[in-house]
Amino acid sequence: MKKVVVIGGAGAMGQVIVRDLLDNPEIEVIVADYDREKADNLAQSLAEQNGLVVGERIRGEFADITNKPVLVKILKNASCVINSTPYYHNVNVMEAALEAGCHYTDLGGLFHVSKEQLKLDARFKESGLTAVIGMGAAPGMTNIMAAKAQENMESLESIDIFVGSIDNTALDHPFLPPYSIETLIDEYTMPPMVFDGDYKEMPPLSGEIAVDFPAPVGEQHAIYTLHSEVLTLPMTYKAKGVERVTFRLGLPIEFHEKIKFLMSLGLGAKEKIHTADGAFSPRKILATLINQFPVPQVEPDDCEVVRVDVVGIIEGRRTMCRMETTVYNDKRWHVSCGALDTGVPPSIVAQMLCDETIHSRGVLAPEVAVPADRFFQELAKRGISMHRISKQELVFH
């Protein structure tokens, strides 16, 4: 029996990870969360649903990711830790994993945090451990889609990644972000990076283009956002001469306009502003106001399209290969498409680390560490299927 600790396991993404891990009878799951009551309640509920008792393959634990000794104690004797807390805690959890002696994966680090994570490569190798960084939907699934698309190409010209979504859930909620509001604000306010022969910083909200996604998502306005695929893919495929790597996020136009308006008011700023009542961070006020609304307990009705276009040369011909998947809300677990395709990939990879399917050591990007065909087979078992447009359909003349 292998033990996997899910940090932030009682959260929206963490719960999906926990549920998926529990489907594997060879895995013991520790739901580690700052909210111990919520962690215990989840463990109790899932134990009952699976004919188990708490302590038999699942239990809750208190976890404070700012307290390294506490975190190391939880990770002792674990095979792997999955960090599903906000990305700016990634390095802290990696340091604890090194000290405890367990493998590591997470949901993503945007660009600059991922860069810091890669600096721990030598220490993970020396410890005989593996960290697969950025292993959610995007980054994560997108990296492996790029790896599969380029596998028969002798040289690469470009890798362009697009994510679009639509949400028709009946909500009595003024503004429900698809994931962590702080991460979303960062994506809209931090200068995005593109690779165009070199890494280049772009203005926030730039690069807007109309992208025609398959129904029911349809056309969306997609913008550059800060993502770690743009960091690792040029490194991984440098030998193939890749010239351009971009990531664009498309959200429903109404939501896109709402977040742009809030950012234009300065509500994304971290710096405190001084008022007669004291000093306050606009971002923290906005996050607090949004998070004070309870998440509606209704069946999600949403859809997300993840697309990766790779252009390169196959047998002397300039060819584009498109990998694409359309993900719907999950009716078995009653979770959104975003929670499903973000939570399932790190669970799959943690299980691959536990059974030694992934045996390379060090800090690795998904496209380097994860065997694509096996990964896609595991996704398909969970209702996430990849569509690959044949290169013959998209040969440039």
Beta strands, then each sheet from edge to edge (+ up, - down):
strand 1: 2-7
strand 2: 27-33
strand 3: 58-62
strand 4: 80-83
strand 5: 103-106
strand 6: 130-132
strand 7: 155-167
strand 8: 193-196
strand 9: 199-201
strand 10: 209-212
strand 11: 219-224
strand 12: 244-250
strand 13: 273-275
strand 14: 278-280
strand 15: 302-314
strand 16: 317-328
strand 17: 362-364
strand 18: 387-389
sheet 1: 3+ 2+ 1+ 4+ 5+ 6+ 17+
sheet 2: 9+ 8- 12+ 7+ 15- 16+ 18-
sheet 3: 9+ 8- 12+ 11- 10+
sheet 4: 13+ 14-
end
